[in-house]
Amino acid sequence: MPVLTLANDNLNIRIVAMNGAIIGRRKGPYTQFFEKQAYVSGVHAQLMYNAQTGWGVVDKHSSNGTKLNQRQIQPDVEMTLNNGDILTIANVNLQVIIR
């Protein structure tokens, strides 16, 4: 399985993804990065790995939405992540790095 990292050096965020992990202010393994981000929902999005399509993200009906390369994604629709993409969780931009 390729390693997915989500990074925002300005905010000191560097997440190494876990399959099925929640991104949120109150739930998931990454809360320390988002607990002070007021616009990020408690349960905002979920990271998924699929052997056929690779890494993806699913918005979990967040209040302030999730964007992939500036395009809003619909809740419960898995979107494939590619190296170099920008994933926006509410107002936090994260660079997608896949190795």
N, C-alpha and C positions, 0 to 999 in steps of 0.2 A: 504494500500500500504506500503510495507517495505521501510525503510529509507536507501538510498544509500549515502554513504560518500566516497569521493575520497581524499586521504591524502598523502602528502609528507612532513614529519615533518622537514626535512633538508631545504626545501624551504619555510617553513611556509605556505603550501597550505593545506586547509581543506575545501572541497567543499561539501555542502549538495545538492544533485541533485534535479533538478526540471524537471518534464516530459516535453520533447520537447526542453529543453535548449541547446543552442549552447555553445560549448567550443571553444574559439578562442582569438586571440590577439586584435581584433577590434570589434567583435560582441559577444553578449550574456551576461549573468549576471555575468560571472566569469573573465571579462577582467582584473580586478585588479591583478589577480594571474598570468596572462600570458602576460601582455603588455610589459614586459621587456625580454621575452623569444623569441629571434630572430628566432628560428627555428619553432615556433608554427605559423600556418597560421592564417590569420585574421578570417576566418571561418574554423575551423579545423575538429570538430566532433560534433555529436549531441547525447544527452542522451534521451532514450525512455523507457517508461514503458508500458508493455503489461501484462494484467491480466493473460494470459495463460503461458507466458514464463518468466515474471519478467523483471528486468532491462536489458537494452541492450545499445550498442553504435554503431553508424554509422559514418564511415569516410566520410567527405564531400569533397572528391577530394583534400585533403591537399597536400601541396608541399613535406613535409617530412614524411608523413605517420603516421599511427596509428597501434600499436601492442597490442595484447592481449597475455600475457604470452610469450613474445618474438616472437610471430608469426604475421607477417604482415597481416592486414585485408584488404580486397578489398573495394574500395569506393562503397557506396550505399548498402552494405550488412550488415544487422543488426546482431551483434554478442552478444550473451547472456553473461552478467556479473555474476560471482559467487563470493561469499564471499572468500577473500584470493587471488583473481586474481591480477595481475599487469597489469594495463592499461598504455601504453606508448604513450603519445601525443608528437610527434616529438622526443625530447630527454629528456622529463620530465616523470619520472616514478611515477605512482600514485597507492597506495594500495587501493583495492576495499574492502569496509566494508559495509555489508548489515545486517541490524537489523530489 
